[in-house]
């Protein structure tokens, strides 16, 4: 029962955002078929979202879909309501890595992860067992879990797969029709990156979340569930290793924000060759950074280091 509710709430928030940015008061909502793209859901989800608009008096009724007022913050569902149990667990695990500097070899329990994620230990155990197949975590013989380290071979293979997907995503952008919702998301990401770039000296720790939004947007262009699942692992691994070189974190994030902006602006200008060139440069930088962080880890793990 929880999954359909989550889909409905996500679709509704996406619809509210679209109305806030694209539909004037007095105008009629677009067709259901169009809104399925905006809401990233089925017609059933769209109709449920439209019914919700009616109850909030944003439209007169499901039949009379003229916008009566613009959405306000209270119309949106809280972000905590939009995640499935597995998503909450993964987010908590990633936050522990990103924000608490959990190094390779750090141990954690199912109980503490369940407590932080607000999930049952059974749900946490099922998630961790599935997540462990990627080699990112491992079960301890006597209970509990451990974060794993990776070698250069693993990193290189991962970077190669990442390049294949993300270069294809940039090329896919060239085929989007005018008015595709991706253009609105592109404009939003440009604003977010420019905002962070202006405050990078004091907000550089906010980069991992924006980096995930940026690459998730690109992978979403492929409309490929396997590519999306793969990027969850890419995001975890790349930022997981960056923490070994904290001294260069601010400069690295500042540089990456500018690389992102170069790609985003090239896409906005529909200059695909330039976007591909900028993406290639960004992926090369990311690969070098991760290999460098692995080298730092290897040095620190040597006896007497």
N, C-alpha and C positions, 0 to 999 in steps of 0.2 A: 504493500500500500504506500510505502514512503517514496518509492521511486517515481510513480506518476505525479505525486504532489510536488516533488522536486522539479520535475520537468515543467509542470504548470507554472511554478513560481519563477523559474528561469525565463520561460517564454514571456511571462507577464512583464518582468523587469526589462527585457529586451524591447518589448512593444512600447512600454512607457518611455524608454530612452528614445526610441524612434519618434514617438509623438512629440516629445519635448524638443527635438532638434529639427523635425521635418514637416510637421503638420500644424497649420495655423488654426486658431479657434474659429469655428464655423465651417471648416472644411470637413469633408467626409473621409473616413478611413479608407485606405486602399483595399483591393480585393483580398479575399482570404488566401488565394493562391500566392499573391505577392507577400502577404504577411507570414506565410509559412517559412519563407526565406529569412525574413527579418527576425522571426521568433525562433528559428532553428528547430522547428518542431512540426508535428502533424497538424492537419486541419482541426482535429479534435482539441489539441492544445491551444490553437489559435482561438477557437470558439469559446473555450473556457476562459481565456484571457480577456476576450471581448465581454463576456458576461461579468467578469470582475470589474471591468471599466464601468459597466452600467451600475453596479452596486456602489461604486465610488463616485458616481455622478460625473464621470468624465465624458460620457456619452449619454444620450437620453435613454436608449434601450438597445438591445442587441440588433433590433431591426433598423432603428434610426441611429446611424453611426456617425453623426456629426459631432465633432469635438466641442464640448461645452466649456472646457477650461484646460489649461496646461497642467501636467502632472506636478505634484509637489513631493518633497522627500517622504512624507507619510504614506504616499501611495505605493512606494516600493517595498518589496520584501527585504528583510535584513539578509545580508550576504551569508550569515551563519545558517540560514534556512535553505540555502541553495545547494548545499553539498550533501552527497551521499555519505554513508558511514565510512566507506573506503577512501573517499576523497578527503574527509576530515583527518583520518589517520595518516594518510600520506602527507598532508599539509603539515601536521604536527611533527612528523618525522623530519621533513625537510627543514622546518623552522629550527628544530634542535640542531641540525647540521649547520645551517646558515648563520644563526644568531648566537648559538652557544658554543661554537667552535669545537664540536665533537670530532676528534681526530680518528683516523683509521685505528681500529682496535678498541675504540670506546664501546662499553657495554651498556645495555639498557634492558628493561624488563617489559613484558607484556602489560603488567599491571600499571606501571607508571605511564605508558603510552595510552592505555585505555582511559586512565583518569584525565589526562590532558585533552584527549580527543572527545571525551564524553561518550565513549563507545564501550561495548562489552568486551571482556577479554577474549571471548570466542571470536568476535568480529576482528579483533586485532590479530589473533593467532592466524586466522584464515588469510588476512591481508599479508602478513609477514611471510607466510609460507609461499604465497604466490609471488611476492616481490623478490624473494630470495633466489628465484630461478635466474635472475639477471646477474647474480654474483655480487650484488651491492651489500648484502647483509648475509649473515650465516647464523645458524642455530648453535648455541653452545652445548657441549655434551651433557652438562649437568643443569641445564636450564638457562633461560635468558638468551639474549641475542647480542651479536657483535657486528659493528661496521667493518667492512673489509677494505683493504687497499687494492690498488690495481697496478699492473705493470705497463710498460710502454707499448707492448703489443696490443693489449686491450684498448688502450687510449687511441692508438692509431686506427684500429678497426672501427671504433666508435666514431671518430672524426671523419673517416671516409664515408660511412653511412650517412652521417649528418650532412655532409657536403652534397651527396646525391639528392637527398630529399629537399634541401633548402634551395639549391640552385633550380631544381625543377619547380619549386613553388614560385620563385621569381618569374620564371618563364610563363607559368600559368597565369600570372597577373595580366599578361599581355592579351589574353583571350577573354577577359571579363567585359561584359557589356557596359555601356555607359549607364550610370545610375545604380550599379550593383552596390549592395550594402557595404562591401569591402572598402569602398572609397570613403564612406563616413568613418569607418574604423581606422582607416589610414590617417585621416585628418586628426582624429582623436589622439592617436599614438604620436603624431608629430608634436601636438600641443603638450602632451605629457613629457616627451623627451626634452623639449625646449624648456619646460618648467624645471625639470630636474637638472638640466645643464646649467641653468642660472643659479642653482643652489647646491651644486655638486660638492662644494667644500664642506658643507655641514650635513648633507643628505646623501652621501655616497653609499650608505648602507641600504638605501631604498632601491639601488640598482637591480639586485637579483630579481625582485618581483616584477619590475618593468621589463627586464630582459626576458623573463618568461612570457609576459604578455606579447612582446614583440615577436618572438619565435613561434609562439602558439598561433598568432595571427597568420604568419607565413605558412606554417604547416596546415592550417585550416583551409588555405586556398586549394590544397590538393584534394580535399574532401575524401580522405583516405584514412580509415580507422586504424590501419596498421602503422601508418606514419605518425598519427597522433599518439598512439600508445608508445611508440619508440621515443618520441620527444620527451615524454615524462622521465625516461631513463637518462637521456642526454642532459636535461636540465639538472637532474640530481647529481650526476657524475661530474659535470664541468664545475659547478659551483662548490661541490664537495672538495675538489682538489685545490681550488683557488685559495682556500683558507690557510694553506701551508705557507703562503707568501703574503702575509698580512701587511708587511711593510710597504708593498707596492699597491695595496688595494685601492686607495683613493685615485691614484694616477691611472691605474688600469681601468677602473670604472668610468673615469672621466673620458678616457680615450674611446672606450666602447660605446658610450652615449653618442659621441660624435660620429662613430662609424655607423651606428644605427640611423642617425639623422641623415647621413649621406645616402643610405639605401632608401629610406622613406621618401626623401625629397625626389630622388630619381624616379621612384614609382609614381609619385604624385604628378611628375612631369611626363610620365609615360615614356621615359627614356630607359627602355629595358636593357640595352647593351651597357649603359652606365650602371644601372642597378646590379647587373650581373657582375660587373667589374668590382663594384663596391662590396658586394656580398662575398666575392672570392677573397678579397683583401681581409674582410672581417673574419671569415672562417680560418684563414691562415693565421691571423693574430691569435684567435682563440685556441687553435691547435698548439701554437708555440707556447702560449701561457700555460696550458694544461701540462704539456710535457715538461716545462720548467718547474711547475709545482710538484710533479712526480719526482723530478730530480732532487728538489729540495727535501721531499719526504725521505727519499733514499739516503741522502746524506745525514739527515737527522736520526735515522734509524741505525746508522752504523755505530759499532762499539766505540765509545770515547767521544762521540759527537756532542 
